[in-house]
Amino acid sequence: MLGLGSLDFLMRLIWQATLVLVAIGLILIASLVLRRLLEEWAAARHRPAREGLRRALLASLNRPSGDPVAAPAGLPVAEIARLVDELAQIVRGDAKARLAAFAVGAGIERYWLRRLRSATTLRRLDAVRCLGLLATDPARGALTTMLAQGDARHRLAAAEALAQDTALAAWLVERLLVDPASRGRHAARFWHRLAANAPETVVTCLARADVDAALLIRLLEALGDAGHTAAATEIEALLGRHGAAVDRTALVTLDRLNHPAVLRLARALGGAPEAESRRAALGVLERRGRARDAELVSSLALDPVVDIAANAEKLLARLRAATADGAVPA
Amino acid sequence: MIPFPPFFDLLAQTTAVLVIVVSMAQNLLYLVLLLTAVSVMLGRPRVHQSRALWNGLVDGAPPVSVIVPAYNEAETIADSLRSLLALEYPDFRVVVVNDGSTDATLDVLMREFGLEPAPLEHVSTLPHAPARGLYRSTRHANLVVLDKVNSGKADALNAGLGQVTTELFCAVDADSLIEADGLLRVVQPFVEDPERVVAVGGTVRVANGCGVRAGRVRAVALPRRMLPLLQTVEYLRAFMMARLAWGRIGCLMIVSGAFGLFRRDVVIELGGYSTKTVGEDLELVVRLHRRMCNAGRDYRIEFVPEPVCWTQVPERLGELARQRQRWQRGALETFFRHKDMLVGRKYGRVGRLGLGHILLLDVVTPLVEVLGYLLLPFFWLAGTINTPFFLAYLALTFAFGVFISVASLVLEEFERRRVPRARDLVVLTAAAIIENFGYRQLANFWRIQGHWQYWRGAAHWGRQDRRGFAAA
């Protein structure tokens, strides 16, 4: 018989540990079902009050000077906070400010400030985002404190929330420039928000000596997203100074901003030694190329990088066909 | 105890140890994936609501082409296309490739979308079966239909790529429904990290039982039949646990053919989809990893856990068997085509872990598990293996499966909460338990059949039955 001596202990351990895991799983799911049942019961109980509040708030926010709305007694603050968060996604400008005023009056600010101390990261991040809706001193103070957190996600979420206030833009940039997290992909949303609200502040960063290539790429992407055409001169000035990755992003950004010189710049980059630059240049030529670019495109069709060569060949065929039709200006 | 010759004991011991070792390796892998998925979920920032996502991306979202290969999809194509054309996305174009359907697919498209012939031109040079015509919709400026000679899904996708001019393209199954904000969600990683992200996959959910109106899932509900219900648990486990975890580890080896977003230049550089496999989605992503590793490029293949796509799963055993056999063949074809990645130093963890898990879960496990079903109960009854050993085997084969399925449900309930009611959660929990007793064994049997077909060199897709979506 297969007893395998010492293995018996291991076998017992396996089936006993597995049964414990199954029991844990079933207890967890049972508790989640119970939680769901309680929530369904509470939601059904609060639904009329919640819907009434939603209607009143929407009616008030839809009018330029709507009557202030009072939160109904008995509706839990968590429910009101969820409703405010939901409405904050769909209102803009003055209506958003009035919604924030309602939130403060309904005690939601305190609720979100409390959730900043939650043990769950998701809840804290959520609270940071929600506090960004309110332009109150306590909210601002709490978010500023979050900028000093050890966890980069909290710092970036707080920065993104604060970036809604244009008065804080320059100060925020100084804080973020010395933060290594500002170069990472998770910082993209912060720079995007900043570029949308205070594009000039982002533009001034482009010329700073303490801004490295990784950060320049984030700034360029953000300016492209924001469609800030006034930044074109500063972006053009970056070309050839910070390496291929920046050149590529700068060219793509100028293309997105419809800068008049983008074709000239693409022609210059078409002969660059870095494949990344040549690929970006070809991308611009594909969209904007003219008959006179055929020579440059011909040389790119012989490129050692296979996708550049293949795309250049296609473009060349298109340029020649269009020239024959007289559709592409020389 | 029945007296057996000595070699029988040796055979029993070897088989039992092999089964236990492989089961332990498989279950340990699942445990690691589960813990990784939990850590990803705990660390993820709040999921944006559709409106916030739109506001954040409306200016920065790159144009996307959606390629829909369709073969005999007359039942579902109109609903699927309506859901695609109603996507919340600033700039997209839909390219339907009618892959020589023998049913009324093209007629339905003509009738429902007002198609009219257009000049045929290709913008990429990927080879594919001859095209018969190109049609543009008179009702939707962003819809074109390419009609071509039948040559399989991969070839249809390559033909569709010939009509794509955007930097990104999304491959979508014709029998799938896309969430309104699905494209926005999968584009987000590209927008956040355009330099490195080359492909993004999203979560696919089971549409059977859901109410569908105007090409949208309006009422999320569980399937009423047992077979799709069990597949619902499977899909939850595969997407909520496995793909999420592999995405974090950087070894996501498959972007579902039902919904995946890719960089066009990279896929064209690879030569497009392989027509020599029935698992073209898996093969493409493995080849993508290979190319990126060979070129020493810093890249990412991301996974988005939010549900982006709903698909009809088979409701009949025969149909499901054919699907699973095909998946198994696809996995084997891909594994053996790229097996050198297992040991190549430049492939690092993509080779060791990514290909390694395909070896363990798709190549070895089905064989060993079926061997266990057939022999271990017999060895135990014959008294050649003792009770603790047999209990360990049962625990690893049945109980651990229950734990993993239930844990995936817990994860889903913590994070996504797409199961509509508490009652449904109870039903799913019951399905998560039941699937380990019968369904799982059946699925392994189909996989063995897939093995057999692979070694015999079968290359067909098998008949596929189509049903329309249930009305909301």
Interface residues (C-beta under 8 A of the other chain):
Chain A: M1 L2 G3 L4 L7 D8 L10 M11 R12 I14 W15 T18 L19 L21 V22 I24 G25 L26 L28 I29 L32 V33 R36 L37 E40 E86 Q89 I90 T120 T121 L122 L125 D126 R129 R153 A157 R185 H186 A188 R189 H192 I217 E221 G224 D225 A226 G227 A245 R279 V306 D307 A310 N311 K314
Chain B: M1 D9 A12 Q13 A16 V17 I20 M24 L42 G43 R44 P45 R46 Q49 R51 A52 N55 G56 D59 G60 V123 S124 T125 V191 E192 D193 P194 E195 D265 V266 I268 E269 F379 G383 T384 I385 N386 P388 F389 L391 A392 L394 A395 L396 A399 F400 V402 F403 V406 A407 L409 V410 E413 F414 R421 A422 L425 V426 T429
